[in-house]
């Protein structure tokens, strides 16, 4: 292993000290502020929650309507199938 020169030692120590100093400075500058200015206020968060709840209610309502429509469409399809069978039976009966 090669010996460490004094210049390398002091340069490495300076880099580490600068990094620690930068982190310390950043820590101190952010402790006085109550979060970042881009963070939402509590009232804005409450407004968003209310809007999301309204959307959730509308989606739930629309889902119920869609399920009802699916049931109605199935019922109509069965009726149409029955009607088509009757028509085909009448057509076949007239052709004989």
ROMIKOL-953320 format. One record per atom (N, C-alpha, C): residue number from 0; z negated, x negated, y negated; residue in one letter; chain; atom name. Coordinates in pm, whole numbers, plus 50000, padded with zeros to 5 digits. Last residue first. Example, Ala and Ser with C-alpha at 12.3 -4.5 7.8 and 13.67 -1.06 7.14 Angstrom:
BEGIN
VEXKOL  num  zz  xx  yy  residu  chaine  atome
VEXKOL  1  49292  48715  50225  s  A  N;
VEXKOL  1  49286  48633  50106  s  A  CA;
VEXKOL  1  49213  48710  49997  s  A  C;
VEXKOL  0  49220  48681  50569  a  A  N;
VEXKOL  0  49220  48770  50450  a  A  CA;
VEXKOL  0  49220  48680  50330  a  A  C;
! end
This chain:
BEGIN
VEXKOL  num  zz  xx  yy  residu  chaine  atome
VEXKOL  95  54441  59401  52512  x  A  N;
VEXKOL  95  54454  59430  52656  x  A  CA;
VEXKOL  95  54525  59556  52681  x  A  C;
VEXKOL  94  54402  59383  52242  x  A  N;
VEXKOL  94  54517  59311  52299  x  A  CA;
VEXKOL  94  54536  59343  52446  x  A  C;
VEXKOL  93  54172  59513  52183  x  A  N;
VEXKOL  93  54296  59576  52142  x  A  CA;
VEXKOL  93  54416  59510  52204  x  A  C;
VEXKOL  92  53978  59332  52276  x  A  N;
VEXKOL  92  53986  59465  52339  x  A  CA;
VEXKOL  92  54115  59535  52305  x  A  C;
VEXKOL  91  54014  59120  52102  x  A  N;
VEXKOL  91  54046  59101  52244  x  A  CA;
VEXKOL  91  54059  59235  52315  x  A  C;
VEXKOL  90  53919  59243  51868  x  A  N;
VEXKOL  90  54057  59193  51876  x  A  CA;
VEXKOL  90  54099  59176  52021  x  A  C;
VEXKOL  89  53654  59296  51942  x  A  N;
VEXKOL  89  53743  59408  51908  x  A  CA;
VEXKOL  89  53889  59363  51918  x  A  C;
VEXKOL  88  53561  59032  51978  x  A  N;
VEXKOL  88  53559  59126  52091  x  A  CA;
VEXKOL  88  53650  59244  52066  x  A  C;
VEXKOL  87  53591  58935  51717  x  A  N;
VEXKOL  87  53671  58877  51826  x  A  CA;
VEXKOL  87  53674  58969  51948  x  A  C;
VEXKOL  86  53401  59093  51587  x  A  N;
VEXKOL  86  53542  59103  51548  x  A  CA;
VEXKOL  86  53631  59048  51659  x  A  C;
VEXKOL  85  53166  59005  51714  x  A  N;
VEXKOL  85  53207  59146  51723  x  A  CA;
VEXKOL  85  53355  59162  51691  x  A  C;
VEXKOL  84  53166  58737  51633  x  A  N;
VEXKOL  84  53175  58770  51775  x  A  CA;
VEXKOL  84  53220  58914  51795  x  A  C;
VEXKOL  83  53135  58769  51356  x  A  N;
VEXKOL  83  53258  58708  51408  x  A  CA;
VEXKOL  83  53275  58738  51556  x  A  C;
VEXKOL  82  52876  58878  51350  x  A  N;
VEXKOL  82  52988  58958  51302  x  A  CA;
VEXKOL  82  53120  58902  51356  x  A  C;
VEXKOL  81  52731  58656  51446  x  A  N;
VEXKOL  81  52729  58783  51520  x  A  CA;
VEXKOL  81  52848  58870  51480  x  A  C;
VEXKOL  80  52787  58472  51241  x  A  N;
VEXKOL  80  52828  58443  51378  x  A  CA;
VEXKOL  80  52833  58570  51463  x  A  C;
VEXKOL  79  52665  58605  51027  x  A  N;
VEXKOL  79  52810  58583  51025  x  A  CA;
VEXKOL  79  52862  58552  51165  x  A  C;
VEXKOL  78  52399  58595  51107  x  A  N;
VEXKOL  78  52464  58725  51088  x  A  CA;
VEXKOL  78  52616  58710  51091  x  A  C;
VEXKOL  77  52364  58315  51103  x  A  N;
VEXKOL  77  52350  58389  51229  x  A  CA;
VEXKOL  77  52418  58526  51220  x  A  C;
VEXKOL  76  52406  58268  50829  x  A  N;
VEXKOL  76  52496  58206  50927  x  A  CA;
VEXKOL  76  52486  58279  51061  x  A  C;
VEXKOL  75  52191  58402  50718  x  A  N;
VEXKOL  75  52327  58448  50687  x  A  CA;
VEXKOL  75  52426  58392  50789  x  A  C;
VEXKOL  74  51986  58239  50820  x  A  N;
VEXKOL  74  51991  58383  50853  x  A  CA;
VEXKOL  74  52132  58438  50831  x  A  C;
VEXKOL  73  52047  57997  50697  x  A  N;
VEXKOL  73  52046  58006  50844  x  A  CA;
VEXKOL  73  52059  58151  50888  x  A  C;
VEXKOL  72  52011  58073  50430  x  A  N;
VEXKOL  72  52144  58031  50476  x  A  CA;
VEXKOL  72  52152  58037  50628  x  A  C;
VEXKOL  71  51735  58127  50428  x  A  N;
VEXKOL  71  51832  58233  50399  x  A  CA;
VEXKOL  71  51971  58196  50450  x  A  C;
VEXKOL  70  51637  57869  50480  x  A  N;
VEXKOL  70  51607  57979  50572  x  A  CA;
VEXKOL  70  51707  58092  50553  x  A  C;
VEXKOL  69  51730  57738  50253  x  A  N;
VEXKOL  69  51774  57694  50386  x  A  CA;
VEXKOL  69  51752  57804  50489  x  A  C;
VEXKOL  68  51586  57875  50055  x  A  N;
VEXKOL  68  51732  57886  50059  x  A  CA;
VEXKOL  68  51787  57843  50195  x  A  C;
VEXKOL  67  51327  57787  50116  x  A  N;
VEXKOL  67  51360  57931  50125  x  A  CA;
VEXKOL  67  51511  57951  50135  x  A  C;
VEXKOL  66  51359  57514  50061  x  A  N;
VEXKOL  66  51325  57557  50197  x  A  CA;
VEXKOL  66  51356  57705  50218  x  A  C;
VEXKOL  65  51410  57533  49785  x  A  N;
VEXKOL  65  51512  57479  49875  x  A  CA;
VEXKOL  65  51485  57520  50019  x  A  C;
VEXKOL  64  51163  57627  49695  x  A  N;
VEXKOL  64  51283  57709  49676  x  A  CA;
VEXKOL  64  51394  57663  49771  x  A  C;
VEXKOL  63  51004  57406  49762  x  A  N;
VEXKOL  63  50978  57537  49823  x  A  CA;
VEXKOL  63  51099  57628  49812  x  A  C;
VEXKOL  62  51120  57216  49594  x  A  N;
VEXKOL  62  51123  57196  49739  x  A  CA;
VEXKOL  62  51098  57327  49812  x  A  C;
VEXKOL  61  51057  57317  49345  x  A  N;
VEXKOL  61  51198  57312  49385  x  A  CA;
VEXKOL  61  51212  57291  49535  x  A  C;
VEXKOL  60  50778  57277  49354  x  A  N;
VEXKOL  60  50834  57413  49341  x  A  CA;
VEXKOL  60  50980  57416  49388  x  A  C;
VEXKOL  59  50768  56998  49371  x  A  N;
VEXKOL  59  50709  57079  49478  x  A  CA;
VEXKOL  59  50765  57221  49476  x  A  C;
VEXKOL  58  50888  56937  49126  x  A  N;
VEXKOL  58  50951  56893  49251  x  A  CA;
VEXKOL  58  50899  56975  49368  x  A  C;
VEXKOL  57  50701  57044  48950  x  A  N;
VEXKOL  57  50838  57096  48952  x  A  CA;
VEXKOL  57  50909  57057  49081  x  A  C;
VEXKOL  56  50480  56883  49009  x  A  N;
VEXKOL  56  50472  57028  49028  x  A  CA;
VEXKOL  56  50612  57089  49037  x  A  C;
VEXKOL  55  50580  56633  48932  x  A  N;
VEXKOL  55  50539  56656  49071  x  A  CA;
VEXKOL  55  50533  56804  49102  x  A  C;
VEXKOL  54  50612  56677  48660  x  A  N;
VEXKOL  54  50730  56651  48742  x  A  CA;
VEXKOL  54  50699  56676  48888  x  A  C;
VEXKOL  53  50342  56703  48590  x  A  N;
VEXKOL  53  50437  56814  48568  x  A  CA;
VEXKOL  53  50560  56797  48655  x  A  C;
VEXKOL  52  50249  56448  48657  x  A  N;
VEXKOL  52  50196  56565  48727  x  A  CA;
VEXKOL  52  50286  56685  48710  x  A  C;
VEXKOL  51  50393  56298  48472  x  A  N;
VEXKOL  51  50418  56276  48614  x  A  CA;
VEXKOL  51  50366  56394  48695  x  A  C;
VEXKOL  50  50279  56390  48234  x  A  N;
VEXKOL  50  50421  56413  48259  x  A  CA;
VEXKOL  50  50454  56397  48407  x  A  C;
VEXKOL  49  50017  56297  48271  x  A  N;
VEXKOL  49  50041  56441  48258  x  A  CA;
VEXKOL  49  50188  56472  48288  x  A  C;
VEXKOL  48  50063  56019  48271  x  A  N;
VEXKOL  48  50005  56085  48390  x  A  CA;
VEXKOL  48  50032  56235  48387  x  A  C;
VEXKOL  47  50153  55986  48010  x  A  N;
VEXKOL  47  50244  55958  48122  x  A  CA;
VEXKOL  47  50193  56024  48249  x  A  C;
VEXKOL  46  49920  56047  47870  x  A  N;
VEXKOL  46  50041  56127  47850  x  A  CA;
VEXKOL  46  50139  56108  47965  x  A  C;
VEXKOL  45  49756  55838  47959  x  A  N;
VEXKOL  45  49721  55978  47990  x  A  CA;
VEXKOL  45  49842  56069  47975  x  A  C;
VEXKOL  44  49888  55620  47847  x  A  N;
VEXKOL  44  49876  55629  47992  x  A  CA;
VEXKOL  44  49843  55772  48034  x  A  C;
VEXKOL  43  49849  55678  47580  x  A  N;
VEXKOL  43  49986  55675  47633  x  A  CA;
VEXKOL  43  49984  55687  47785  x  A  C;
VEXKOL  42  49573  55651  47564  x  A  N;
VEXKOL  42  49633  55782  47537  x  A  CA;
VEXKOL  42  49776  55788  47590  x  A  C;
VEXKOL  41  49538  55378  47617  x  A  N;
VEXKOL  41  49486  55477  47712  x  A  CA;
VEXKOL  41  49550  55614  47690  x  A  C;
VEXKOL  40  49836  55186  47548  x  A  N;
VEXKOL  40  49704  55237  47514  x  A  CA;
VEXKOL  40  49665  55346  47613  x  A  C;
VEXKOL  39  50000  54923  47726  x  A  N;
VEXKOL  39  49994  55061  47677  x  A  CA;
VEXKOL  39  49850  55098  47645  x  A  C;
VEXKOL  38  50071  54592  47610  x  A  N;
VEXKOL  38  50004  54683  47702  x  A  CA;
VEXKOL  38  49992  54822  47640  x  A  C;
VEXKOL  37  50168  54424  47422  x  A  N;
VEXKOL  37  50266  54507  47491  x  A  CA;
VEXKOL  37  50201  54604  47588  x  A  C;
VEXKOL  36  49965  54266  47334  x  A  N;
VEXKOL  36  50007  54376  47246  x  A  CA;
VEXKOL  36  50105  54468  47315  x  A  C;
VEXKOL  35  49730  54199  47596  x  A  N;
VEXKOL  35  49852  54171  47521  x  A  CA;
VEXKOL  35  49891  54291  47436  x  A  C;
VEXKOL  34  49372  54194  47562  x  A  N;
VEXKOL  34  49497  54216  47633  x  A  CA;
VEXKOL  34  49614  54180  47544  x  A  C;
VEXKOL  33  49225  54145  47304  x  A  N;
VEXKOL  33  49195  54245  47406  x  A  CA;
VEXKOL  33  49323  54282  47479  x  A  C;
VEXKOL  32  49176  53802  47222  x  A  N;
VEXKOL  32  49261  53921  47220  x  A  CA;
VEXKOL  32  49220  54016  47332  x  A  C;
VEXKOL  31  49006  53595  47289  x  A  N;
VEXKOL  31  48975  53675  47171  x  A  CA;
VEXKOL  31  49055  53803  47165  x  A  C;
VEXKOL  30  49122  53474  47510  x  A  N;
VEXKOL  30  48993  53543  47527  x  A  CA;
VEXKOL  30  48961  53631  47407  x  A  C;
VEXKOL  29  49352  53336  47454  x  A  N;
VEXKOL  29  49366  53471  47508  x  A  CA;
VEXKOL  29  49234  53543  47524  x  A  C;
VEXKOL  28  49270  53089  47363  x  A  N;
VEXKOL  28  49348  53172  47272  x  A  CA;
VEXKOL  28  49361  53316  47322  x  A  C;
VEXKOL  27  49137  52983  47587  x  A  N;
VEXKOL  27  49061  53016  47466  x  A  CA;
VEXKOL  27  49140  53109  47373  x  A  C;
VEXKOL  26  49355  52944  47763  x  A  N;
VEXKOL  26  49242  53029  47800  x  A  CA;
VEXKOL  26  49164  53074  47676  x  A  C;
VEXKOL  25  49507  52760  47621  x  A  N;
VEXKOL  25  49563  52891  47649  x  A  CA;
VEXKOL  25  49451  52990  47685  x  A  C;
VEXKOL  24  49329  52541  47627  x  A  N;
VEXKOL  24  49371  52599  47499  x  A  CA;
VEXKOL  24  49426  52741  47519  x  A  C;
VEXKOL  23  49317  52493  47904  x  A  N;
VEXKOL  23  49195  52527  47830  x  A  CA;
VEXKOL  23  49230  52596  47698  x  A  C;
VEXKOL  22  49583  52420  47956  x  A  N;
VEXKOL  22  49525  52538  48021  x  A  CA;
VEXKOL  22  49400  52586  47947  x  A  C;
VEXKOL  21  49596  52188  47796  x  A  N;
VEXKOL  21  49685  52302  47770  x  A  CA;
VEXKOL  21  49631  52430  47832  x  A  C;
VEXKOL  20  49404  52027  47923  x  A  N;
VEXKOL  20  49386  52067  47784  x  A  CA;
VEXKOL  20  49473  52187  47748  x  A  C;
VEXKOL  19  49528  51990  48171  x  A  N;
VEXKOL  19  49399  52058  48164  x  A  CA;
VEXKOL  19  49371  52107  48022  x  A  C;
VEXKOL  18  49756  51851  48083  x  A  N;
VEXKOL  18  49770  51978  48156  x  A  CA;
VEXKOL  18  49640  52057  48148  x  A  C;
VEXKOL  17  49641  51623  47969  x  A  N;
VEXKOL  17  49722  51714  47887  x  A  CA;
VEXKOL  17  49736  51850  47953  x  A  C;
VEXKOL  16  49519  51508  48195  x  A  N;
VEXKOL  16  49436  51552  48083  x  A  CA;
VEXKOL  16  49511  51647  47992  x  A  C;
VEXKOL  15  49749  51446  48344  x  A  N;
VEXKOL  15  49650  51540  48399  x  A  CA;
VEXKOL  15  49563  51595  48286  x  A  C;
VEXKOL  14  49865  51259  48170  x  A  N;
VEXKOL  14  49938  51380  48209  x  A  CA;
VEXKOL  14  49841  51487  48260  x  A  C;
VEXKOL  13  49667  51061  48158  x  A  N;
VEXKOL  13  49709  51132  48036  x  A  CA;
VEXKOL  13  49780  51261  48068  x  A  C;
VEXKOL  12  49662  50970  48422  x  A  N;
VEXKOL  12  49543  51032  48367  x  A  CA;
VEXKOL  12  49575  51111  48240  x  A  C;
VEXKOL  11  49919  50857  48432  x  A  N;
VEXKOL  11  49884  50971  48520  x  A  CA;
VEXKOL  11  49763  51044  48466  x  A  C;
VEXKOL  10  49884  50653  48243  x  A  N;
VEXKOL  10  49988  50755  48223  x  A  CA;
VEXKOL  10  49957  50880  48306  x  A  C;
VEXKOL  9  49682  50500  48360  x  A  N;
VEXKOL  9  49656  50567  48232  x  A  CA;
VEXKOL  9  49760  50675  48202  x  A  C;
VEXKOL  8  49816  50418  48599  x  A  N;
VEXKOL  8  49690  50490  48603  x  A  CA;
VEXKOL  8  49666  50568  48475  x  A  C;
VEXKOL  7  50035  50280  48497  x  A  N;
VEXKOL  7  50057  50398  48580  x  A  CA;
VEXKOL  7  49931  50484  48584  x  A  C;
VEXKOL  6  49901  50070  48366  x  A  N;
VEXKOL  6  49987  50161  48289  x  A  CA;
VEXKOL  6  50010  50290  48366  x  A  C;
VEXKOL  5  49776  49934  48574  x  A  N;
VEXKOL  5  49692  50002  48476  x  A  CA;
VEXKOL  5  49774  50101  48392  x  A  C;
VEXKOL  4  49921  49992  48895  x  A  N;
VEXKOL  4  49915  49920  48769  x  A  CA;
VEXKOL  4  49833  50001  48669  x  A  C;
VEXKOL  3  49797  49990  49217  x  A  N;
VEXKOL  3  49833  50075  49103  x  A  CA;
VEXKOL  3  49817  49993  48976  x  A  C;
VEXKOL  2  49940  49798  49488  x  A  N;
VEXKOL  2  49833  49826  49391  x  A  CA;
VEXKOL  2  49885  49910  49275  x  A  C;
VEXKOL  1  50086  49942  49782  x  A  N;
VEXKOL  1  50096  49859  49663  x  A  CA;
VEXKOL  1  49986  49893  49564  x  A  C;
VEXKOL  0  50000  49916  50116  x  A  N;
VEXKOL  0  50000  50000  50000  x  A  CA;
VEXKOL  0  50000  49911  49877  x  A  C;
! end
